[in-house]
Amino acid sequence: MPTVEFVSDGGTVTAVTAAPGTTAMRAATGAGVQGIVGECGGQMMCSTCHVYVQPDRLEELPEMEPDEDEMLDLTAAPRRPESRLSCQIVLDEQLDGLRLTMPSHQV
């Protein structure tokens, strides 16, 4: 099962193991990770699951869909080139060890 590391704005690392096919947002909220809100439940309607993906692993993620791109323009924290919505990151063995840094605030 893949493990994803969530890094808080303060640098605290929380490793979460999830079943393949689980989104990073669901893995985080299910494990009680602070910093991922997911107000819309993963429907890509709120941008409160915004994360910064480690740049050297961005190419491993599927290409961003236009709807996600639009939602990232609405994030509370600054959008960066490595910004993604964690509800759109589906975990699998290839993404094992992925590190996602959470912004200072989601709302």
C-alpha angles and dihedrals in degrees: 000000000000121000122210125194118219114201117200122220086256093054101257110146120213116186116206126187116207139176115265110267094037116123118238088241093055091046090052098045092043090054093045095246108176114229100042109091105170094188093175094049094243099310093126092243105113114033092220092127094062115151139171112236118215102263097230090060101044092098090061091065123084115262113278115260119229092249092056090047090054093048091051088062087064100053119130092225122054117285115236134185089263094050118126137157109252090216087069096051107092110197122229137153091276089062094049109139094020112162118215120186117207121221121244091260140005102197 
